[in-house]
Amino acid sequence: MRNFFLVVKLDPKKLVYLKFILEGYDHLAVLTVLDAKEGLAKIHFFESNKLLIKEILEDLKNKLSLELINTI
């Protein structure tokens, strides 16, 4: 199974919320905070979850002021 990751930028106050959403989907992905002050985070996931991850992030985009820094 291939491992993928995305780097995202969001409102720093919402980092924990995103972490709980992703891990709440039966550990769908793992979020690593790269820079808490800037709201930079890396989302690690398996290839099989790529479409679901994109769908979730698209749904949360406006709510979390989320921006994709790099794409799949």
Distance bins in CASP14 RR format, pairs under 12 A and 6 or more apart:
PFRMAT RR
TARGET T0000
AUTHOR 0000-0000-0000
RMODE 2
METHOD distances of the structure
MODEL  1
1 45 0 0 0 0 0 1 0 0 0 0 0
1 46 1 0 1 0 0 0 0 0 0 0 0
1 47 1 0 0 1 0 0 0 0 0 0 0
1 48 1 0 0 1 0 0 0 0 0 0 0
1 49 0 0 0 0 1 0 0 0 0 0 0
1 50 0 0 0 0 0 1 0 0 0 0 0
2 44 0 0 0 0 0 1 0 0 0 0 0
2 45 0 0 0 0 0 1 0 0 0 0 0
2 46 1 0 0 1 0 0 0 0 0 0 0
2 47 1 0 1 0 0 0 0 0 0 0 0
2 48 0 0 0 0 1 0 0 0 0 0 0
2 49 0 0 0 0 0 1 0 0 0 0 0
2 50 0 0 0 0 1 0 0 0 0 0 0
2 72 0 0 0 0 0 1 0 0 0 0 0
3 29 0 0 0 0 0 1 0 0 0 0 0
3 30 0 0 0 0 0 1 0 0 0 0 0
3 42 0 0 0 0 0 1 0 0 0 0 0
3 43 0 0 0 0 0 1 0 0 0 0 0
3 44 1 0 0 1 0 0 0 0 0 0 0
3 45 1 0 0 1 0 0 0 0 0 0 0
3 46 1 0 0 1 0 0 0 0 0 0 0
3 47 1 0 0 1 0 0 0 0 0 0 0
3 48 0 0 0 0 0 1 0 0 0 0 0
3 49 0 0 0 0 0 1 0 0 0 0 0
3 50 0 0 0 0 0 1 0 0 0 0 0
3 72 0 0 0 0 0 1 0 0 0 0 0
4 29 0 0 0 0 1 0 0 0 0 0 0
4 30 0 0 0 0 0 1 0 0 0 0 0
4 42 0 0 0 0 0 1 0 0 0 0 0
4 43 0 0 0 0 1 0 0 0 0 0 0
4 44 1 0 0 1 0 0 0 0 0 0 0
4 45 1 0 1 0 0 0 0 0 0 0 0
4 46 1 0 0 1 0 0 0 0 0 0 0
4 47 1 0 1 0 0 0 0 0 0 0 0
4 48 0 0 0 0 1 0 0 0 0 0 0
4 49 0 0 0 0 1 0 0 0 0 0 0
4 50 1 0 0 1 0 0 0 0 0 0 0
4 51 0 0 0 0 0 1 0 0 0 0 0
4 53 0 0 0 0 1 0 0 0 0 0 0
4 54 0 0 0 0 0 1 0 0 0 0 0
4 70 0 0 0 0 0 1 0 0 0 0 0
4 71 0 0 0 0 0 1 0 0 0 0 0
4 72 1 0 1 0 0 0 0 0 0 0 0
5 29 0 0 0 0 1 0 0 0 0 0 0
5 30 0 0 0 0 1 0 0 0 0 0 0
5 31 0 0 0 0 0 1 0 0 0 0 0
5 32 0 0 0 0 1 0 0 0 0 0 0
5 34 0 0 0 0 0 1 0 0 0 0 0
5 41 0 0 0 0 0 1 0 0 0 0 0
5 42 1 0 1 0 0 0 0 0 0 0 0
5 43 1 0 0 1 0 0 0 0 0 0 0
5 44 1 0 1 0 0 0 0 0 0 0 0
5 45 1 0 0 1 0 0 0 0 0 0 0
5 46 0 0 0 0 0 1 0 0 0 0 0
5 47 0 0 0 0 0 1 0 0 0 0 0
5 49 0 0 0 0 0 1 0 0 0 0 0
5 50 0 0 0 0 0 1 0 0 0 0 0
5 53 0 0 0 0 0 1 0 0 0 0 0
5 68 0 0 0 0 0 1 0 0 0 0 0
5 69 0 0 0 0 0 1 0 0 0 0 0
5 70 0 0 0 0 1 0 0 0 0 0 0
5 71 0 0 0 0 0 1 0 0 0 0 0
5 72 0 0 0 0 1 0 0 0 0 0 0
6 18 0 0 0 0 0 1 0 0 0 0 0
6 22 0 0 0 0 0 1 0 0 0 0 0
6 29 0 0 0 0 1 0 0 0 0 0 0
6 30 0 0 0 0 0 1 0 0 0 0 0
6 31 0 0 0 0 1 0 0 0 0 0 0
6 32 0 0 0 0 0 1 0 0 0 0 0
6 34 0 0 0 0 0 1 0 0 0 0 0
6 40 0 0 0 0 0 1 0 0 0 0 0
6 41 0 0 0 0 1 0 0 0 0 0 0
6 42 1 0 0 1 0 0 0 0 0 0 0
6 43 1 0 1 0 0 0 0 0 0 0 0
6 44 0 0 0 0 1 0 0 0 0 0 0
6 45 0 0 0 0 1 0 0 0 0 0 0
6 49 0 0 0 0 0 1 0 0 0 0 0
6 50 0 0 0 0 1 0 0 0 0 0 0
6 53 1 0 0 1 0 0 0 0 0 0 0
6 54 0 0 0 0 1 0 0 0 0 0 0
6 56 0 0 0 0 0 1 0 0 0 0 0
6 57 1 0 0 1 0 0 0 0 0 0 0
6 58 0 0 0 0 0 1 0 0 0 0 0
6 66 0 0 0 0 0 1 0 0 0 0 0
6 67 0 0 0 0 0 1 0 0 0 0 0
6 68 1 0 0 1 0 0 0 0 0 0 0
6 69 1 0 0 1 0 0 0 0 0 0 0
6 70 1 0 0 1 0 0 0 0 0 0 0
6 71 1 0 0 1 0 0 0 0 0 0 0
6 72 1 0 0 1 0 0 0 0 0 0 0
7 31 0 0 0 0 0 1 0 0 0 0 0
7 32 0 0 0 0 1 0 0 0 0 0 0
7 33 0 0 0 0 0 1 0 0 0 0 0
7 34 1 0 0 1 0 0 0 0 0 0 0
7 35 0 0 0 0 0 1 0 0 0 0 0
7 38 0 0 0 0 0 1 0 0 0 0 0
7 39 0 0 0 0 0 1 0 0 0 0 0
7 40 1 0 0 1 0 0 0 0 0 0 0
7 41 1 0 0 1 0 0 0 0 0 0 0
7 42 1 0 1 0 0 0 0 0 0 0 0
7 43 1 0 0 1 0 0 0 0 0 0 0
7 44 0 0 0 0 0 1 0 0 0 0 0
7 57 0 0 0 0 0 1 0 0 0 0 0
7 66 0 0 0 0 0 1 0 0 0 0 0
7 67 0 0 0 0 1 0 0 0 0 0 0
7 68 1 0 0 1 0 0 0 0 0 0 0
7 69 1 0 1 0 0 0 0 0 0 0 0
7 70 1 0 1 0 0 0 0 0 0 0 0
7 71 0 0 0 0 1 0 0 0 0 0 0
7 72 0 0 0 0 0 1 0 0 0 0 0
8 14 0 0 0 0 0 1 0 0 0 0 0
8 15 0 0 0 0 1 0 0 0 0 0 0
8 18 1 0 0 1 0 0 0 0 0 0 0
8 19 0 0 0 0 0 1 0 0 0 0 0
8 22 0 0 0 0 0 1 0 0 0 0 0
8 29 0 0 0 0 0 1 0 0 0 0 0
8 31 0 0 0 0 1 0 0 0 0 0 0
8 32 0 0 0 0 0 1 0 0 0 0 0
8 33 0 0 0 0 0 1 0 0 0 0 0
8 34 0 0 0 0 1 0 0 0 0 0 0
8 35 0 0 0 0 0 1 0 0 0 0 0
8 38 0 0 0 0 0 1 0 0 0 0 0
8 39 0 0 0 0 1 0 0 0 0 0 0
8 40 1 0 0 1 0 0 0 0 0 0 0
8 41 1 0 1 0 0 0 0 0 0 0 0
8 42 1 0 0 1 0 0 0 0 0 0 0
8 43 1 0 0 1 0 0 0 0 0 0 0
8 44 0 0 0 0 0 1 0 0 0 0 0
8 53 0 0 0 0 0 1 0 0 0 0 0
8 54 0 0 0 0 0 1 0 0 0 0 0
8 56 0 0 0 0 0 1 0 0 0 0 0
8 57 1 0 0 1 0 0 0 0 0 0 0
8 58 0 0 0 0 0 1 0 0 0 0 0
8 60 0 0 0 0 1 0 0 0 0 0 0
8 61 0 0 0 0 1 0 0 0 0 0 0
8 64 0 0 0 0 1 0 0 0 0 0 0
8 65 0 0 0 0 0 1 0 0 0 0 0
8 66 1 0 1 0 0 0 0 0 0 0 0
8 67 1 0 0 1 0 0 0 0 0 0 0
8 68 1 0 1 0 0 0 0 0 0 0 0
8 69 1 0 0 1 0 0 0 0 0 0 0
8 70 0 0 0 0 1 0 0 0 0 0 0
8 71 0 0 0 0 0 1 0 0 0 0 0
8 72 0 0 0 0 0 1 0 0 0 0 0
9 15 0 0 0 0 0 1 0 0 0 0 0
9 18 0 0 0 0 0 1 0 0 0 0 0
9 33 0 0 0 0 0 1 0 0 0 0 0
9 34 0 0 0 0 1 0 0 0 0 0 0
9 35 0 0 0 0 1 0 0 0 0 0 0
9 36 0 0 0 0 0 1 0 0 0 0 0
9 37 0 0 0 0 0 1 0 0 0 0 0
9 38 1 0 0 1 0 0 0 0 0 0 0
9 39 1 0 1 0 0 0 0 0 0 0 0
9 40 1 0 1 0 0 0 0 0 0 0 0
9 41 1 0 0 1 0 0 0 0 0 0 0
9 42 0 0 0 0 0 1 0 0 0 0 0
9 43 0 0 0 0 0 1 0 0 0 0 0
9 57 0 0 0 0 0 1 0 0 0 0 0
9 61 0 0 0 0 0 1 0 0 0 0 0
9 64 0 0 0 0 1 0 0 0 0 0 0
9 65 0 0 0 0 1 0 0 0 0 0 0
9 66 1 0 0 1 0 0 0 0 0 0 0
9 67 1 0 1 0 0 0 0 0 0 0 0
9 68 0 0 0 0 1 0 0 0 0 0 0
9 69 1 0 1 0 0 0 0 0 0 0 0
9 70 0 0 0 0 0 1 0 0 0 0 0
10 16 0 0 0 0 0 1 0 0 0 0 0
10 17 0 0 0 0 1 0 0 0 0 0 0
10 18 1 0 0 1 0 0 0 0 0 0 0
10 19 0 0 0 0 0 1 0 0 0 0 0
10 21 0 0 0 0 0 1 0 0 0 0 0
10 31 0 0 0 0 0 1 0 0 0 0 0
10 33 0 0 0 0 0 1 0 0 0 0 0
10 34 0 0 0 0 0 1 0 0 0 0 0
10 35 0 0 0 0 0 1 0 0 0 0 0
10 36 0 0 0 0 0 1 0 0 0 0 0
10 38 0 0 0 0 1 0 0 0 0 0 0
10 39 1 0 1 0 0 0 0 0 0 0 0
10 40 0 0 0 0 1 0 0 0 0 0 0
10 41 1 0 0 1 0 0 0 0 0 0 0
10 43 0 0 0 0 0 1 0 0 0 0 0
10 57 0 0 0 0 1 0 0 0 0 0 0
10 60 0 0 0 0 1 0 0 0 0 0 0
10 61 0 0 0 0 1 0 0 0 0 0 0
10 62 0 0 0 0 0 1 0 0 0 0 0
10 63 0 0 0 0 1 0 0 0 0 0 0
10 64 1 0 1 0 0 0 0 0 0 0 0
10 65 1 0 1 0 0 0 0 0 0 0 0
10 66 1 0 1 0 0 0 0 0 0 0 0
10 67 1 0 0 1 0 0 0 0 0 0 0
10 68 0 0 0 0 0 1 0 0 0 0 0
10 69 0 0 0 0 0 1 0 0 0 0 0
11 17 0 0 0 0 1 0 0 0 0 0 0
11 18 0 0 0 0 1 0 0 0 0 0 0
11 36 0 0 0 0 0 1 0 0 0 0 0
11 37 0 0 0 0 0 1 0 0 0 0 0
11 38 0 0 0 0 0 1 0 0 0 0 0
11 39 1 0 0 1 0 0 0 0 0 0 0
11 40 0 0 0 0 0 1 0 0 0 0 0
11 41 0 0 0 0 0 1 0 0 0 0 0
11 60 0 0 0 0 0 1 0 0 0 0 0
11 61 0 0 0 0 0 1 0 0 0 0 0
11 62 0 0 0 0 0 1 0 0 0 0 0
11 63 0 0 0 0 1 0 0 0 0 0 0
11 64 1 0 0 1 0 0 0 0 0 0 0
11 65 1 0 1 0 0 0 0 0 0 0 0
11 66 0 0 0 0 1 0 0 0 0 0 0
11 67 0 0 0 0 0 1 0 0 0 0 0
12 18 0 0 0 0 0 1 0 0 0 0 0
12 33 0 0 0 0 1 0 0 0 0 0 0
12 34 0 0 0 0 0 1 0 0 0 0 0
12 35 0 0 0 0 1 0 0 0 0 0 0
12 36 1 0 1 0 0 0 0 0 0 0 0
12 37 1 0 0 1 0 0 0 0 0 0 0
12 38 1 0 0 1 0 0 0 0 0 0 0
12 39 1 0 1 0 0 0 0 0 0 0 0
12 40 0 0 0 0 1 0 0 0 0 0 0
12 41 0 0 0 0 1 0 0 0 0 0 0
12 64 0 0 0 0 0 1 0 0 0 0 0
12 65 0 0 0 0 1 0 0 0 0 0 0
12 66 0 0 0 0 0 1 0 0 0 0 0
13 36 0 0 0 0 0 1 0 0 0 0 0
13 37 0 0 0 0 0 1 0 0 0 0 0
13 39 0 0 0 0 1 0 0 0 0 0 0
13 64 0 0 0 0 1 0 0 0 0 0 0
13 65 0 0 0 0 1 0 0 0 0 0 0
14 20 0 0 0 0 0 1 0 0 0 0 0
14 21 0 0 0 0 1 0 0 0 0 0 0
14 31 0 0 0 0 0 1 0 0 0 0 0
14 33 0 0 0 0 0 1 0 0 0 0 0
14 36 0 0 0 0 0 1 0 0 0 0 0
14 39 0 0 0 0 1 0 0 0 0 0 0
14 41 0 0 0 0 1 0 0 0 0 0 0
14 60 0 0 0 0 1 0 0 0 0 0 0
14 61 0 0 0 0 0 1 0 0 0 0 0
14 62 0 0 0 0 0 1 0 0 0 0 0
14 63 1 0 0 1 0 0 0 0 0 0 0
14 64 1 0 1 0 0 0 0 0 0 0 0
14 65 1 0 0 1 0 0 0 0 0 0 0
14 66 1 0 0 1 0 0 0 0 0 0 0
15 21 0 0 0 0 0 1 0 0 0 0 0
15 22 0 0 0 0 0 1 0 0 0 0 0
15 31 1 0 0 1 0 0 0 0 0 0 0
15 32 0 0 0 0 0 1 0 0 0 0 0
15 33 1 0 1 0 0 0 0 0 0 0 0
15 34 0 0 0 0 0 1 0 0 0 0 0
15 35 0 0 0 0 0 1 0 0 0 0 0
15 36 1 0 0 1 0 0 0 0 0 0 0
15 37 0 0 0 0 0 1 0 0 0 0 0
15 38 0 0 0 0 0 1 0 0 0 0 0
15 39 1 0 0 1 0 0 0 0 0 0 0
15 40 0 0 0 0 1 0 0 0 0 0 0
15 41 1 0 0 1 0 0 0 0 0 0 0
15 42 0 0 0 0 0 1 0 0 0 0 0
15 43 0 0 0 0 0 1 0 0 0 0 0
15 64 0 0 0 0 1 0 0 0 0 0 0
15 65 0 0 0 0 0 1 0 0 0 0 0
15 66 0 0 0 0 0 1 0 0 0 0 0
16 22 0 0 0 0 0 1 0 0 0 0 0
16 23 0 0 0 0 0 1 0 0 0 0 0
16 31 0 0 0 0 1 0 0 0 0 0 0
16 33 0 0 0 0 1 0 0 0 0 0 0
16 36 0 0 0 0 0 1 0 0 0 0 0
16 39 0 0 0 0 0 1 0 0 0 0 0
16 41 0 0 0 0 0 1 0 0 0 0 0
16 64 0 0 0 0 0 1 0 0 0 0 0
17 23 0 0 0 0 0 1 0 0 0 0 0
17 24 0 0 0 0 0 1 0 0 0 0 0
17 31 0 0 0 0 0 1 0 0 0 0 0
17 39 0 0 0 0 0 1 0 0 0 0 0
17 41 0 0 0 0 0 1 0 0 0 0 0
17 60 0 0 0 0 1 0 0 0 0 0 0
17 63 0 0 0 0 1 0 0 0 0 0 0
17 64 1 0 0 1 0 0 0 0 0 0 0
17 65 0 0 0 0 0 1 0 0 0 0 0
17 66 0 0 0 0 0 1 0 0 0 0 0
18 24 0 0 0 0 0 1 0 0 0 0 0
18 25 0 0 0 0 0 1 0 0 0 0 0
18 28 0 0 0 0 0 1 0 0 0 0 0
18 29 0 0 0 0 1 0 0 0 0 0 0
18 30 0 0 0 0 0 1 0 0 0 0 0
18 31 1 0 0 1 0 0 0 0 0 0 0
18 32 0 0 0 0 0 1 0 0 0 0 0
18 33 0 0 0 0 1 0 0 0 0 0 0
18 39 0 0 0 0 1 0 0 0 0 0 0
18 40 0 0 0 0 0 1 0 0 0 0 0
18 41 1 0 0 1 0 0 0 0 0 0 0
18 42 0 0 0 0 0 1 0 0 0 0 0
18 43 0 0 0 0 1 0 0 0 0 0 0
18 53 0 0 0 0 0 1 0 0 0 0 0
18 56 0 0 0 0 1 0 0 0 0 0 0
18 57 0 0 0 0 1 0 0 0 0 0 0
18 59 0 0 0 0 0 1 0 0 0 0 0
18 60 1 0 0 1 0 0 0 0 0 0 0
18 61 0 0 0 0 0 1 0 0 0 0 0
18 63 0 0 0 0 1 0 0 0 0 0 0
18 64 1 0 0 1 0 0 0 0 0 0 0
18 65 0 0 0 0 0 1 0 0 0 0 0
18 66 1 0 0 1 0 0 0 0 0 0 0
19 25 0 0 0 0 0 1 0 0 0 0 0
19 27 0 0 0 0 0 1 0 0 0 0 0
19 28 0 0 0 0 0 1 0 0 0 0 0
19 29 0 0 0 0 1 0 0 0 0 0 0
19 30 0 0 0 0 1 0 0 0 0 0 0
19 31 1 0 1 0 0 0 0 0 0 0 0
19 32 0 0 0 0 1 0 0 0 0 0 0
19 33 0 0 0 0 1 0 0 0 0 0 0
19 36 0 0 0 0 0 1 0 0 0 0 0
19 39 0 0 0 0 0 1 0 0 0 0 0
19 41 1 0 0 1 0 0 0 0 0 0 0
19 42 0 0 0 0 0 1 0 0 0 0 0
19 43 0 0 0 0 1 0 0 0 0 0 0
19 44 0 0 0 0 0 1 0 0 0 0 0
19 60 0 0 0 0 0 1 0 0 0 0 0
19 64 0 0 0 0 0 1 0 0 0 0 0
20 27 0 0 0 0 0 1 0 0 0 0 0
20 28 0 0 0 0 0 1 0 0 0 0 0
20 29 0 0 0 0 0 1 0 0 0 0 0
20 31 0 0 0 0 1 0 0 0 0 0 0
20 60 0 0 0 0 0 1 0 0 0 0 0
20 64 0 0 0 0 0 1 0 0 0 0 0
21 27 0 0 0 0 0 1 0 0 0 0 0
21 28 0 0 0 0 1 0 0 0 0 0 0
21 29 0 0 0 0 1 0 0 0 0 0 0
21 31 0 0 0 0 1 0 0 0 0 0 0
21 43 0 0 0 0 0 1 0 0 0 0 0
21 52 0 0 0 0 0 1 0 0 0 0 0
21 53 0 0 0 0 0 1 0 0 0 0 0
21 56 1 0 0 1 0 0 0 0 0 0 0
21 57 0 0 0 0 1 0 0 0 0 0 0
21 59 0 0 0 0 1 0 0 0 0 0 0
21 60 1 0 0 1 0 0 0 0 0 0 0
21 63 0 0 0 0 0 1 0 0 0 0 0
21 64 0 0 0 0 1 0 0 0 0 0 0
21 66 0 0 0 0 0 1 0 0 0 0 0
22 28 1 0 1 0 0 0 0 0 0 0 0
22 29 1 0 1 0 0 0 0 0 0 0 0
22 30 1 0 0 1 0 0 0 0 0 0 0
22 31 1 0 1 0 0 0 0 0 0 0 0
22 32 0 0 0 0 0 1 0 0 0 0 0
22 41 0 0 0 0 1 0 0 0 0 0 0
22 42 0 0 0 0 0 1 0 0 0 0 0
22 43 1 0 0 1 0 0 0 0 0 0 0
22 44 0 0 0 0 1 0 0 0 0 0 0
22 45 0 0 0 0 1 0 0 0 0 0 0
22 49 0 0 0 0 1 0 0 0 0 0 0
22 52 0 0 0 0 0 1 0 0 0 0 0
22 53 1 0 0 1 0 0 0 0 0 0 0
22 56 1 0 0 1 0 0 0 0 0 0 0
22 57 0 0 0 0 1 0 0 0 0 0 0
22 60 0 0 0 0 1 0 0 0 0 0 0
22 64 0 0 0 0 0 1 0 0 0 0 0
22 66 0 0 0 0 0 1 0 0 0 0 0
23 29 1 0 0 1 0 0 0 0 0 0 0
23 30 1 0 0 1 0 0 0 0 0 0 0
23 31 1 0 0 1 0 0 0 0 0 0 0
23 32 0 0 0 0 0 1 0 0 0 0 0
23 43 0 0 0 0 0 1 0 0 0 0 0
23 44 0 0 0 0 0 1 0 0 0 0 0
23 45 0 0 0 0 0 1 0 0 0 0 0
23 56 0 0 0 0 0 1 0 0 0 0 0
24 30 0 0 0 0 0 1 0 0 0 0 0
24 31 0 0 0 0 0 1 0 0 0 0 0
24 56 0 0 0 0 0 1 0 0 0 0 0
25 31 0 0 0 0 0 1 0 0 0 0 0
25 43 0 0 0 0 0 1 0 0 0 0 0
25 45 0 0 0 0 0 1 0 0 0 0 0
25 49 0 0 0 0 1 0 0 0 0 0 0
25 52 1 0 0 1 0 0 0 0 0 0 0
25 53 0 0 0 0 1 0 0 0 0 0 0
25 55 0 0 0 0 0 1 0 0 0 0 0
25 56 1 0 0 1 0 0 0 0 0 0 0
26 49 0 0 0 0 0 1 0 0 0 0 0
26 52 0 0 0 0 0 1 0 0 0 0 0
27 44 0 0 0 0 0 1 0 0 0 0 0
27 45 0 0 0 0 1 0 0 0 0 0 0
27 46 0 0 0 0 0 1 0 0 0 0 0
27 49 0 0 0 0 0 1 0 0 0 0 0
28 43 0 0 0 0 1 0 0 0 0 0 0
28 44 0 0 0 0 0 1 0 0 0 0 0
28 45 1 0 0 1 0 0 0 0 0 0 0
28 46 0 0 0 0 1 0 0 0 0 0 0
28 48 0 0 0 0 0 1 0 0 0 0 0
28 49 1 0 1 0 0 0 0 0 0 0 0
28 50 0 0 0 0 0 1 0 0 0 0 0
28 51 0 0 0 0 0 1 0 0 0 0 0
28 52 1 0 0 1 0 0 0 0 0 0 0
28 53 1 0 0 1 0 0 0 0 0 0 0
28 54 0 0 0 0 0 1 0 0 0 0 0
28 55 0 0 0 0 0 1 0 0 0 0 0
28 56 1 0 0 1 0 0 0 0 0 0 0
28 57 0 0 0 0 0 1 0 0 0 0 0
29 41 0 0 0 0 0 1 0 0 0 0 0
29 42 0 0 0 0 1 0 0 0 0 0 0
29 43 1 0 1 0 0 0 0 0 0 0 0
29 44 1 0 0 1 0 0 0 0 0 0 0
29 45 1 1 0 0 0 0 0 0 0 0 0
29 46 0 0 0 0 1 0 0 0 0 0 0
29 47 0 0 0 0 0 1 0 0 0 0 0
29 48 0 0 0 0 0 1 0 0 0 0 0
29 49 1 0 0 1 0 0 0 0 0 0 0
29 50 0 0 0 0 0 1 0 0 0 0 0
29 52 0 0 0 0 1 0 0 0 0 0 0
29 53 1 0 1 0 0 0 0 0 0 0 0
29 54 0 0 0 0 0 1 0 0 0 0 0
29 56 0 0 0 0 1 0 0 0 0 0 0
29 57 0 0 0 0 1 0 0 0 0 0 0
30 41 0 0 0 0 0 1 0 0 0 0 0
30 42 0 0 0 0 1 0 0 0 0 0 0
30 43 1 0 0 1 0 0 0 0 0 0 0
30 44 1 0 1 0 0 0 0 0 0 0 0
30 45 1 0 0 1 0 0 0 0 0 0 0
30 46 0 0 0 0 0 1 0 0 0 0 0
30 49 0 0 0 0 0 1 0 0 0 0 0
30 53 0 0 0 0 0 1 0 0 0 0 0
31 39 0 0 0 0 0 1 0 0 0 0 0
31 40 0 0 0 0 0 1 0 0 0 0 0
31 41 1 0 1 0 0 0 0 0 0 0 0
31 42 1 0 0 1 0 0 0 0 0 0 0
31 43 1 0 1 0 0 0 0 0 0 0 0
31 44 1 0 0 1 0 0 0 0 0 0 0
31 45 0 0 0 0 1 0 0 0 0 0 0
31 53 0 0 0 0 0 1 0 0 0 0 0
31 56 0 0 0 0 0 1 0 0 0 0 0
31 57 0 0 0 0 0 1 0 0 0 0 0
31 64 0 0 0 0 0 1 0 0 0 0 0
31 66 0 0 0 0 0 1 0 0 0 0 0
32 39 0 0 0 0 0 1 0 0 0 0 0
32 40 0 0 0 0 1 0 0 0 0 0 0
32 41 1 0 0 1 0 0 0 0 0 0 0
32 42 1 0 1 0 0 0 0 0 0 0 0
32 43 1 0 0 1 0 0 0 0 0 0 0
32 44 1 0 0 1 0 0 0 0 0 0 0
32 45 0 0 0 0 0 1 0 0 0 0 0
33 39 1 0 0 1 0 0 0 0 0 0 0
33 40 1 0 0 1 0 0 0 0 0 0 0
33 41 1 0 1 0 0 0 0 0 0 0 0
33 42 0 0 0 0 1 0 0 0 0 0 0
33 43 0 0 0 0 0 1 0 0 0 0 0
34 40 1 0 1 0 0 0 0 0 0 0 0
34 41 1 0 0 1 0 0 0 0 0 0 0
34 42 1 0 1 0 0 0 0 0 0 0 0
34 43 0 0 0 0 0 1 0 0 0 0 0
34 44 0 0 0 0 0 1 0 0 0 0 0
34 69 0 0 0 0 1 0 0 0 0 0 0
34 70 0 0 0 0 0 1 0 0 0 0 0
35 41 0 0 0 0 1 0 0 0 0 0 0
35 42 0 0 0 0 0 1 0 0 0 0 0
35 69 0 0 0 0 0 1 0 0 0 0 0
38 67 0 0 0 0 0 1 0 0 0 0 0
38 69 0 0 0 0 0 1 0 0 0 0 0
39 64 0 0 0 0 0 1 0 0 0 0 0
39 65 0 0 0 0 1 0 0 0 0 0 0
39 66 0 0 0 0 1 0 0 0 0 0 0
39 67 0 0 0 0 1 0 0 0 0 0 0
39 69 0 0 0 0 0 1 0 0 0 0 0
40 66 0 0 0 0 0 1 0 0 0 0 0
40 67 0 0 0 0 1 0 0 0 0 0 0
40 68 0 0 0 0 0 1 0 0 0 0 0
40 69 1 0 0 1 0 0 0 0 0 0 0
40 70 0 0 0 0 0 1 0 0 0 0 0
41 57 0 0 0 0 0 1 0 0 0 0 0
41 64 0 0 0 0 0 1 0 0 0 0 0
41 66 0 0 0 0 1 0 0 0 0 0 0
41 67 0 0 0 0 0 1 0 0 0 0 0
41 68 0 0 0 0 0 1 0 0 0 0 0
41 69 0 0 0 0 1 0 0 0 0 0 0
41 70 0 0 0 0 0 1 0 0 0 0 0
42 68 0 0 0 0 0 1 0 0 0 0 0
42 69 0 0 0 0 1 0 0 0 0 0 0
42 70 0 0 0 0 1 0 0 0 0 0 0
43 49 0 0 0 0 0 1 0 0 0 0 0
43 50 0 0 0 0 0 1 0 0 0 0 0
43 52 0 0 0 0 0 1 0 0 0 0 0
43 53 1 0 0 1 0 0 0 0 0 0 0
43 54 0 0 0 0 0 1 0 0 0 0 0
43 56 0 0 0 0 1 0 0 0 0 0 0
43 57 1 0 0 1 0 0 0 0 0 0 0
43 60 0 0 0 0 0 1 0 0 0 0 0
43 66 0 0 0 0 0 1 0 0 0 0 0
43 68 0 0 0 0 1 0 0 0 0 0 0
43 69 0 0 0 0 0 1 0 0 0 0 0
43 70 0 0 0 0 0 1 0 0 0 0 0
43 71 0 0 0 0 0 1 0 0 0 0 0
43 72 0 0 0 0 0 1 0 0 0 0 0
44 50 0 0 0 0 0 1 0 0 0 0 0
44 53 0 0 0 0 0 1 0 0 0 0 0
45 51 0 0 0 0 0 1 0 0 0 0 0
45 52 0 0 0 0 1 0 0 0 0 0 0
45 53 1 0 1 0 0 0 0 0 0 0 0
45 54 0 0 0 0 0 1 0 0 0 0 0
45 56 0 0 0 0 0 1 0 0 0 0 0
45 57 0 0 0 0 0 1 0 0 0 0 0
45 72 0 0 0 0 1 0 0 0 0 0 0
46 52 0 0 0 0 0 1 0 0 0 0 0
46 53 0 0 0 0 1 0 0 0 0 0 0
46 72 0 0 0 0 0 1 0 0 0 0 0
47 53 0 0 0 0 0 1 0 0 0 0 0
47 72 0 0 0 0 1 0 0 0 0 0 0
49 55 0 0 0 0 0 1 0 0 0 0 0
49 56 0 0 0 0 1 0 0 0 0 0 0
49 57 0 0 0 0 0 1 0 0 0 0 0
49 72 0 0 0 0 0 1 0 0 0 0 0
50 56 0 0 0 0 0 1 0 0 0 0 0
50 57 0 0 0 0 0 1 0 0 0 0 0
50 71 0 0 0 0 0 1 0 0 0 0 0
50 72 1 0 1 0 0 0 0 0 0 0 0
51 57 0 0 0 0 0 1 0 0 0 0 0
51 58 0 0 0 0 0 1 0 0 0 0 0
51 72 0 0 0 0 1 0 0 0 0 0 0
52 58 0 0 0 0 0 1 0 0 0 0 0
52 59 0 0 0 0 0 1 0 0 0 0 0
53 59 0 0 0 0 0 1 0 0 0 0 0
53 60 0 0 0 0 0 1 0 0 0 0 0
53 68 0 0 0 0 0 1 0 0 0 0 0
53 71 0 0 0 0 0 1 0 0 0 0 0
53 72 0 0 0 0 1 0 0 0 0 0 0
54 60 0 0 0 0 0 1 0 0 0 0 0
54 61 0 0 0 0 0 1 0 0 0 0 0
54 66 0 0 0 0 0 1 0 0 0 0 0
54 68 0 0 0 0 1 0 0 0 0 0 0
54 71 0 0 0 0 1 0 0 0 0 0 0
54 72 1 0 0 1 0 0 0 0 0 0 0
55 61 0 0 0 0 0 1 0 0 0 0 0
56 63 0 0 0 0 0 1 0 0 0 0 0
56 64 0 0 0 0 0 1 0 0 0 0 0
56 66 0 0 0 0 0 1 0 0 0 0 0
57 63 0 0 0 0 0 1 0 0 0 0 0
57 64 0 0 0 0 1 0 0 0 0 0 0
57 66 1 0 0 1 0 0 0 0 0 0 0
57 67 0 0 0 0 0 1 0 0 0 0 0
57 68 1 0 0 1 0 0 0 0 0 0 0
57 69 0 0 0 0 0 1 0 0 0 0 0
57 71 0 0 0 0 0 1 0 0 0 0 0
57 72 0 0 0 0 0 1 0 0 0 0 0
58 64 0 0 0 0 0 1 0 0 0 0 0
58 66 0 0 0 0 1 0 0 0 0 0 0
58 68 0 0 0 0 1 0 0 0 0 0 0
58 71 0 0 0 0 0 1 0 0 0 0 0
59 66 0 0 0 0 1 0 0 0 0 0 0
60 66 1 0 1 0 0 0 0 0 0 0 0
60 67 0 0 0 0 0 1 0 0 0 0 0
60 68 0 0 0 0 0 1 0 0 0 0 0
61 67 0 0 0 0 1 0 0 0 0 0 0
61 68 0 0 0 0 1 0 0 0 0 0 0
END
